Amino acid sequence: MPTRQPDAVSITLAGDEIFLITDVLQQAAAECSADTTPDAQLDDGVTLGRLAVHWVGIVERQPDHEAASLDVGGTNLVTVPQSREAWYQVRAALSDHAAQVSRSAELDELTKHEALREQAHSALLLADRIAEATHGW
C-alpha cells in the first residue's frame, strides 16, 4: 500500500475515468518525450513521465486488470490518493487533451466527430471533478 502524503487528496474514480487519465498522461508524456521508466516515483518530483508511470501502475494493481476488471462502463470504483500538485498536472493534461480533441473534431468532419466531442466533454468533466476535490469546493 502506498504511503499517504500529508497533502494527498483522495478522489474516487470509475474504471473508465482511470483509463482516460492513464491514456491522456501516456499520450502527453510521449508528446514531450518524457522519461517513463518503471522506477520513476512521484516522491522524486511530479513530471508527466512519472505521472504516466504512476497511473499505469494504478491500472496494473487492479485485480485481474488484463481481463478488463475496470470495464468500459466504469462500474468499478478506485480511490486514488495524490498530492495536489499531481492532481493539478492531471487536470492540465485532461484540459489539454480536451482542447486537442475538440480541435481535431472541428477540423475533421468524419463520422467519429460526435465520439471525439464526447471524449473531450468527459475529459473536461473529470478535470472539473478533480478541481473541486483538490480545492475543497
Accessible surface in RSA format (square Angstrom, percent):
REM  Atomic radii and reference values for relative SASA: ProtOr
REM  Chains: A
REM  Algorithm: Lee & Richards
REM  Probe-radius: 1.40
REM  Slices: 20
REM RES _ NUM      All-atoms   Total-Side   Main-Chain    Non-polar    All polar
REM                ABS   REL    ABS   REL    ABS   REL    ABS   REL    ABS   REL
RES MET A   1   228.24 118.2 146.62  97.0  81.62 194.3 123.76 105.2 104.47 138.4
RES PRO A   2    84.87  61.9  61.83  56.4  23.04  83.8  73.35  60.6  11.52  71.6
RES THR A   3   131.41  93.5 110.13 111.6  21.28  50.7  81.27 109.2  50.14  75.8
RES ARG A   4   144.16  60.5 119.05  60.7  25.11  59.8  59.24  81.0  84.92  51.5
RES GLN A   5    55.94  31.3  52.25  38.2   3.69   8.8  26.67  56.8  29.28  22.2
RES PRO A   6   143.26 104.4 101.74  92.7  41.52 150.9 116.01  95.8  27.25 169.3
RES ASP A   7    74.65  52.3  64.82  64.5   9.82  23.2  41.58  97.8  33.07  33.0
RES ALA A   8     9.86   9.1   1.71   2.6   8.15  18.5   1.71   2.4   8.15  21.6
RES VAL A   9    16.66  11.0  13.50  12.2   3.16   7.6  16.66  14.5   0.00   0.0
RES SER A  10    49.53  41.9  24.92  33.3  24.61  56.7  19.02  40.5  30.51  42.7
RES ILE A  11     9.04   5.1   5.59   4.2   3.45   8.3   9.04   6.5   0.00   0.0
RES THR A  12    60.33  42.9  50.55  51.3   9.77  23.3  32.09  43.1  28.24  42.7
RES LEU A  13     0.33   0.2   0.00   0.0   0.33   0.8   0.33   0.2   0.00   0.0
RES ALA A  14    17.36  16.0  16.58  25.6   0.79   1.8  16.58  23.3   0.79   2.1
RES GLY A  15     0.00   0.0   0.00   N/A   0.00   0.0   0.00   0.0   0.00   0.0
RES ASP A  16    61.98  43.4  54.98  54.7   6.99  16.5  19.40  45.6  42.58  42.5
RES GLU A  17    37.54  21.6  36.68  27.8   0.86   2.0  14.10  27.3  23.44  19.1
RES ILE A  18     0.00   0.0   0.00   0.0   0.00   0.0   0.00   0.0   0.00   0.0
RES PHE A  19    65.29  32.7  65.29  40.4   0.00   0.0  65.29  39.6   0.00   0.0
RES LEU A  20    26.76  14.9  22.60  16.2   4.16  10.5  26.15  18.4   0.61   1.6
RES ILE A  21     0.42   0.2   0.26   0.2   0.16   0.4   0.42   0.3   0.00   0.0
RES THR A  22     8.03   5.7   8.03   8.1   0.00   0.0   8.03  10.8   0.00   0.0
RES ASP A  23    85.18  59.7  80.10  79.7   5.08  12.0  25.48  60.0  59.70  59.5
RES VAL A  24     4.62   3.0   3.19   2.9   1.44   3.5   3.61   3.1   1.02   2.8
RES LEU A  25     0.64   0.4   0.64   0.5   0.00   0.0   0.64   0.4   0.00   0.0
RES GLN A  26    80.29  44.9  74.19  54.2   6.11  14.5  24.07  51.2  56.23  42.6
RES GLN A  27    79.15  44.3  72.32  52.9   6.83  16.3  33.64  71.6  45.50  34.5
RES ALA A  28    17.61  16.2  13.98  21.6   3.63   8.3  15.98  22.5   1.63   4.3
RES ALA A  29     1.22   1.1   1.00   1.5   0.22   0.5   1.17   1.6   0.05   0.1
RES ALA A  30    76.90  70.7  49.43  76.3  27.48  62.5  60.70  85.5  16.21  42.9
RES GLU A  31   102.65  58.9  64.20  48.6  38.45  91.5  47.03  91.0  55.62  45.4
RES CYS A  32    75.16  56.9  46.85  52.3  28.31  66.5  44.70 113.2  30.46  32.8
RES SER A  33   102.46  86.6  70.29  93.8  32.17  74.1  44.33  94.4  58.13  81.4
RES ALA A  34    29.71  27.3   8.86  13.7  20.85  47.4  17.16  24.2  12.55  33.2
RES ASP A  35    97.77  68.5  79.93  79.6  17.84  42.2  46.62 109.7  51.15  51.0
RES THR A  36    66.22  47.1  48.38  49.0  17.84  42.5  17.85  24.0  48.37  73.1
RES THR A  37    59.84  42.6  56.86  57.6   2.98   7.1  54.01  72.5   5.83   8.8
RES PRO A  38   121.87  88.8 103.89  94.7  17.98  65.4 107.00  88.3  14.87  92.4
RES ASP A  39   111.43  78.1  93.96  93.5  17.46  41.3  47.27 111.3  64.15  64.0
RES ALA A  40    17.31  15.9   4.78   7.4  12.53  28.5  11.47  16.2   5.84  15.5
RES GLN A  41    97.42  54.5  95.88  70.1   1.55   3.7  28.63  60.9  68.79  52.2
RES LEU A  42    26.75  14.9  15.33  11.0  11.42  28.7  15.33  10.8  11.42  30.7
RES ASP A  43   119.47  83.7  83.36  83.0  36.11  85.4  34.08  80.2  85.40  85.2
RES ASP A  44    96.87  67.9  65.59  65.3  31.28  74.0  20.05  47.2  76.82  76.6
RES GLY A  45    31.93  39.4   0.00   N/A  31.93  39.4  31.67  86.9   0.26   0.6
RES VAL A  46    27.04  17.8   7.44   6.7  19.60  47.2   7.44   6.5  19.60  53.2
RES THR A  47    63.00  44.8  56.36  57.1   6.64  15.8  58.68  78.8   4.32   6.5
RES LEU A  48    48.31  26.9  43.07  30.8   5.24  13.2  43.07  30.2   5.24  14.1
RES GLY A  49     0.46   0.6   0.00   N/A   0.46   0.6   0.46   1.3   0.00   0.0
RES ARG A  50    63.47  26.6  62.90  32.1   0.57   1.4   2.77   3.8  60.70  36.8
RES LEU A  51     0.00   0.0   0.00   0.0   0.00   0.0   0.00   0.0   0.00   0.0
RES ALA A  52     1.90   1.7   1.76   2.7   0.14   0.3   1.90   2.7   0.00   0.0
RES VAL A  53    28.40  18.7  23.71  21.5   4.69  11.3  25.80  22.4   2.59   7.0
RES HIS A  54    46.85  25.6  38.01  26.4   8.85  22.6  31.94  32.9  14.91  17.4
RES TRP A  55     0.00   0.0   0.00   0.0   0.00   0.0   0.00   0.0   0.00   0.0
RES VAL A  56    40.50  26.7  40.23  36.4   0.27   0.6  40.50  35.2   0.00   0.0
RES GLY A  57    16.46  20.3   0.00   N/A  16.46  20.3  16.19  44.4   0.27   0.6
RES ILE A  58     4.97   2.8   4.97   3.7   0.00   0.0   4.97   3.6   0.00   0.0
RES VAL A  59    16.83  11.1  16.83  15.2   0.00   0.0  16.83  14.6   0.00   0.0
RES GLU A  60    98.51  56.6  84.32  63.8  14.19  33.8  21.80  42.2  76.71  62.6
RES ARG A  61   142.05  59.6 111.68  56.9  30.37  72.3  69.79  95.4  72.27  43.8
RES GLN A  62    26.19  14.6  22.55  16.5   3.64   8.7   0.41   0.9  25.78  19.6
RES PRO A  63   102.99  75.1  90.77  82.7  12.22  44.4 102.40  84.5   0.59   3.7
RES ASP A  64   103.44  72.5  81.24  80.9  22.20  52.5  35.24  82.9  68.20  68.0
RES HIS A  65    53.11  29.0  43.46  30.2   9.65  24.7  29.02  29.9  24.08  28.0
RES GLU A  66   156.06  89.6 118.61  89.7  37.44  89.1  48.14  93.1 107.92  88.1
RES ALA A  67    66.90  61.5  35.38  54.6  31.52  71.7  47.02  66.2  19.89  52.7
RES ALA A  68    65.28  60.0  51.83  80.0  13.45  30.6  56.26  79.2   9.02  23.9
RES SER A  69    28.00  23.7  13.08  17.5  14.92  34.4  13.96  29.7  14.04  19.7
RES LEU A  70     4.18   2.3   1.43   1.0   2.75   6.9   1.43   1.0   2.75   7.4
RES ASP A  71    50.71  35.5  49.38  49.2   1.33   3.1  32.22  75.8  18.49  18.4
RES VAL A  72   140.26  92.3 130.57 118.2   9.68  23.3 134.12 116.5   6.14  16.7
RES GLY A  73    60.77  74.9   0.00   N/A  60.77  74.9  34.07  93.5  26.70  59.8
RES GLY A  74     5.54   6.8   0.00   N/A   5.54   6.8   0.00   0.0   5.54  12.4
RES THR A  75   101.72  72.3  75.46  76.5  26.26  62.6  74.65 100.3  27.07  40.9
RES ASN A  76    55.40  38.2  52.12  50.4   3.29   7.9  14.87  35.8  40.54  39.2
RES LEU A  77   121.75  67.8  90.32  64.6  31.43  79.0  90.68  63.7  31.07  83.6
RES VAL A  78    25.98  17.1  21.73  19.7   4.26  10.3  25.98  22.6   0.00   0.0
RES THR A  79    77.22  54.9  57.21  58.0  20.01  47.7  37.68  50.6  39.54  59.8
RES VAL A  80     3.74   2.5   2.95   2.7   0.79   1.9   3.74   3.2   0.00   0.0
RES PRO A  81    51.24  37.3  41.82  38.1   9.42  34.3  41.95  34.6   9.29  57.7
RES GLN A  82     6.18   3.5   0.31   0.2   5.87  14.0   6.18  13.2   0.00   0.0
RES SER A  83    12.59  10.6  11.23  15.0   1.36   3.1   8.49  18.1   4.10   5.7
RES ARG A  84   118.18  49.6 115.76  59.0   2.42   5.8  50.01  68.4  68.17  41.3
RES GLU A  85    96.83  55.6  88.83  67.2   8.00  19.1  35.50  68.7  61.33  50.1
RES ALA A  86     0.54   0.5   0.54   0.8   0.00   0.0   0.54   0.8   0.00   0.0
RES TRP A  87     0.00   0.0   0.00   0.0   0.00   0.0   0.00   0.0   0.00   0.0
RES TYR A  88   120.41  56.2 120.33  68.5   0.08   0.2  73.98  55.6  46.43  57.2
RES GLN A  89    52.88  29.6  52.41  38.3   0.47   1.1   2.26   4.8  50.62  38.4
RES VAL A  90     1.13   0.7   1.03   0.9   0.10   0.2   1.03   0.9   0.10   0.3
RES ARG A  91    42.56  17.9  42.39  21.6   0.17   0.4   4.95   6.8  37.61  22.8
RES ALA A  92    45.64  42.0  33.40  51.6  12.24  27.8  41.83  58.9   3.81  10.1
RES ALA A  93     9.09   8.4   0.64   1.0   8.45  19.2   6.98   9.8   2.11   5.6
RES LEU A  94     0.39   0.2   0.39   0.3   0.00   0.0   0.39   0.3   0.00   0.0
RES SER A  95    48.50  41.0  43.93  58.6   4.57  10.5  28.09  59.8  20.40  28.6
RES ASP A  96    71.40  50.0  65.61  65.3   5.79  13.7  24.80  58.4  46.59  46.5
RES HIS A  97    17.54   9.6  15.23  10.6   2.31   5.9  15.58  16.1   1.96   2.3
RES ALA A  98     1.72   1.6   1.42   2.2   0.29   0.7   1.72   2.4   0.00   0.0
RES ALA A  99    41.75  38.4  32.48  50.1   9.26  21.1  40.60  57.2   1.14   3.0
RES GLN A 100    49.04  27.4  47.01  34.4   2.02   4.8  19.78  42.1  29.26  22.2
RES VAL A 101    12.96   8.5  11.56  10.5   1.40   3.4  12.96  11.3   0.00   0.0
RES SER A 102    45.24  38.2  43.64  58.2   1.60   3.7  27.83  59.3  17.41  24.4
RES ARG A 103   135.13  56.7 132.48  67.5   2.64   6.3  68.21  93.2  66.91  40.6
RES SER A 104    52.30  44.2  47.86  63.9   4.44  10.2  20.73  44.2  31.57  44.2
RES ALA A 105     0.36   0.3   0.36   0.6   0.00   0.0   0.36   0.5   0.00   0.0
RES GLU A 106    96.05  55.1  81.52  61.7  14.53  34.6  40.84  79.0  55.21  45.1
RES LEU A 107   155.78  86.8 123.42  88.3  32.36  81.3 126.37  88.8  29.41  79.1
RES ASP A 108    45.13  31.6  43.96  43.8   1.17   2.8   8.64  20.3  36.49  36.4
RES GLU A 109   133.63  76.7 101.67  76.9  31.96  76.1  59.73 115.5  73.90  60.3
RES LEU A 110   102.53  57.1  92.96  66.5   9.57  24.1  97.47  68.5   5.07  13.6
RES THR A 111   145.38 103.4 113.49 115.1  31.89  76.0  93.12 125.1  52.25  79.0
RES LYS A 112   106.43  51.9 101.74  62.4   4.69  11.2  53.73  48.4  52.70  56.1
RES HIS A 113    37.36  20.4  37.30  25.9   0.06   0.2  27.36  28.2  10.00  11.6
RES GLU A 114   116.86  67.1 116.06  87.8   0.81   1.9  62.69 121.3  54.17  44.2
RES ALA A 115    65.93  60.6  51.26  79.1  14.67  33.4  58.97  83.0   6.95  18.4
RES LEU A 116    28.74  16.0  28.57  20.4   0.17   0.4  28.74  20.2   0.00   0.0
RES ARG A 117   102.40  43.0  97.50  49.7   4.90  11.7  30.40  41.5  72.00  43.6
RES GLU A 118    98.15  56.4  96.44  73.0   1.71   4.1  44.24  85.6  53.91  44.0
RES GLN A 119    68.84  38.5  63.21  46.2   5.64  13.4  21.34  45.4  47.50  36.0
RES ALA A 120     4.80   4.4   4.80   7.4   0.00   0.0   4.80   6.8   0.00   0.0
RES HIS A 121    96.34  52.7  93.15  64.7   3.19   8.2  58.26  60.0  38.08  44.3
RES SER A 122    43.00  36.3  37.62  50.2   5.38  12.4  21.72  46.3  21.28  29.8
RES ALA A 123     0.00   0.0   0.00   0.0   0.00   0.0   0.00   0.0   0.00   0.0
RES LEU A 124    84.96  47.3  84.72  60.6   0.24   0.6  84.73  59.5   0.23   0.6
RES LEU A 125    95.06  52.9  93.91  67.2   1.14   2.9  93.98  66.0   1.08   2.9
RES LEU A 126     4.31   2.4   2.41   1.7   1.89   4.8   3.76   2.6   0.55   1.5
RES ALA A 127     7.29   6.7   6.26   9.7   1.03   2.3   6.57   9.2   0.72   1.9
RES ASP A 128    82.98  58.1  81.66  81.3   1.32   3.1  17.24  40.6  65.74  65.6
RES ARG A 129    93.48  39.2  89.02  45.4   4.46  10.6  53.38  73.0  40.10  24.3
RES ILE A 130     0.00   0.0   0.00   0.0   0.00   0.0   0.00   0.0   0.00   0.0
RES ALA A 131    13.29  12.2  13.29  20.5   0.00   0.0  13.29  18.7   0.00   0.0
RES GLU A 132    91.14  52.3  89.35  67.6   1.79   4.3  16.69  32.3  74.44  60.8
RES ALA A 133    41.75  38.4  18.34  28.3  23.40  53.2  30.51  43.0  11.24  29.8
RES THR A 134     2.75   2.0   2.21   2.2   0.54   1.3   2.19   2.9   0.56   0.8
RES HIS A 135    97.00  53.0  69.34  48.2  27.67  70.8  48.53  50.0  48.47  56.4
RES GLY A 136    67.77  83.6   0.00   N/A  67.77  83.6  35.58  97.6  32.20  72.1
RES TRP A 137   203.24  81.6 141.01  68.3  62.22 146.1 150.20  80.1  53.03  86.0
END  Absolute sums over single chains surface
CHAIN  1 A     7942.1       6446.3       1495.7       4537.0       3405.0
END  Absolute sums over all chains
TOTAL          7942.1       6446.3       1495.7       4537.0       3405.0
